[in-house]
Amino acid sequence: MLTIRFARVGKRNRAQFKIMLQEHTIAPGGRHIEVLGSYNPHSKEAVLKEDRIQYWVSKGAQMSDTACNLFVKKGVIEAKKRRVKVPAKKVDPAVAETTPAAEAKPEEVAPAEEIKVEETPVVAVEEPKAE
C-alpha cells in the first residue's frame, strides 16, 4: 500500500519536511517513489505538486493524518481535517522520582476509615526465671 507522508530533513531545531510517496512498510527517510513537495513548519511555507498529489490519491494512495490536514488547509483536496494522534512523552524513571509531580496527591491515598486491618490476638507467654 502506498502512503503520502512527511520525511524530516534539516538541522536540529530547524526541522523541514519533504512530502514523500512511499510504500507504507519503508521507513519515512528511506527509499521513496516520488517527492510530492516540501513543508517548512517555521514559516508555514508549503511547496506542493498539487496535480501529482491528486493523481496518487485517485490511484488509492493513503495519506498520513498530518499530510492530509496540510492538503486540506492548502486546498489541494476536499476533506475534513483529521485528528492527529500525538504519542505521549516517555518519562525517565530517575527523573520522575525527583519531580514533585511524582509525589502522591492526597486524593490518591485511601482514607483511613476505608482501610481494614484484621487484629490478631496477642498471647503473653511467661518465661521461666533463671535462678
C-alpha positions in Angstrom: 0.0 0.0 0.0 1.4 3.4 -0.9 1.3 6.3 1.6 2.0 10.0 1.4 3.8 11.2 4.5 6.4 13.6 5.8 10.1 12.8 6.0 12.1 15.1 8.3 15.1 16.8 6.9 17.0 19.9 8.1 19.2 20.8 11.0 18.5 20.2 14.7 15.8 22.6 16.0 15.2 23.8 12.4 13.1 21.0 11.0 11.9 20.9 7.4 9.9 18.1 5.8 9.8 16.5 2.4 6.4 15.1 1.4 7.1 11.7 0.0 5.2 8.9 -1.7 6.4 5.6 -0.3 5.5 2.0 0.4 4.0 2.1 3.9 6.5 -0.5 5.2 9.5 1.6 4.3 10.9 4.0 7.0 10.0 7.6 6.3 13.5 8.6 5.5 14.1 5.6 3.3 13.5 4.7 -0.3 10.7 6.7 -2.0 8.8 6.5 -5.2 8.3 10.3 -5.7 8.8 13.6 -3.9 5.5 15.4 -3.9 6.6 18.7 -2.2 8.1 20.2 0.9 6.9 22.0 4.1 8.7 24.4 6.4 6.7 24.5 9.7 8.6 27.6 11.0 7.4 29.9 8.2 4.3 27.7 7.3 5.5 27.6 3.7 4.4 24.6 1.6 5.6 23.8 -1.9 3.2 21.2 -3.3 2.9 19.4 -6.6 -0.9 19.5 -6.5 -1.5 17.6 -9.7 0.7 14.7 -8.6 -0.9 14.6 -5.2 -4.4 14.4 -6.7 -3.2 11.8 -9.1 -1.8 9.5 -6.4 -4.8 10.0 -4.1 -7.1 9.0 -7.0 -4.9 5.8 -7.5 -5.6 4.8 -3.9 -2.6 6.2 -2.0 -3.3 6.8 1.7 -2.2 9.9 3.5 -0.8 10.4 7.0 -3.1 12.5 9.2 -0.7 15.4 9.2 -0.2 15.4 5.4 -4.0 15.2 4.9 -4.5 18.2 7.2 -1.9 20.2 5.3 -3.5 19.3 1.9 -7.0 20.4 3.2 -5.5 23.6 4.6 -3.9 24.5 1.3 -6.9 23.5 -0.7 -5.3 20.6 -2.6 -8.0 18.1 -1.6 -11.6 18.3 -0.3 -12.0 16.5 3.0 -12.4 17.1 6.7 -9.4 17.6 8.9 -8.3 14.5 10.8 -7.4 14.4 14.5 -3.6 13.9 14.8 -2.5 11.3 17.3 0.5 12.6 19.3 2.3 9.9 21.3 2.8 10.7 25.0 6.4 11.5 26.1 8.3 8.8 27.8 9.4 9.8 31.3 12.8 8.6 32.6 12.2 6.8 36.0 15.2 8.5 37.6 13.8 12.0 36.7 10.3 11.0 37.7 11.3 10.3 41.3 12.8 13.7 41.9 9.9 15.8 40.4 7.1 16.9 42.6 4.5 15.6 40.1 5.6 12.1 41.0 4.5 12.5 44.7 1.2 11.1 45.7 -1.6 13.5 45.8 -4.0 13.4 48.9 -6.9 12.3 46.7 -4.9 9.2 45.6 -4.3 8.0 49.1 -7.1 5.9 50.6 -8.8 7.5 53.6 -8.1 5.8 57.0 -11.7 4.6 57.5 -11.6 2.6 54.3 -8.5 0.6 55.3 -9.5 -2.6 57.2 -6.8 -4.3 59.3 -7.5 -7.6 61.0 -6.3 -7.6 64.5 -4.7 -10.8 65.7 -4.9 -11.6 69.4 -1.7 -11.3 71.3 -1.0 -14.1 73.8 1.5 -13.4 76.6 3.9 -16.2 77.3 5.8 -16.1 80.6 9.4 -17.4 80.5 10.7 -19.3 83.5 13.2 -17.3 85.6 16.7 -18.5 85.7 17.9 -18.9 89.3 
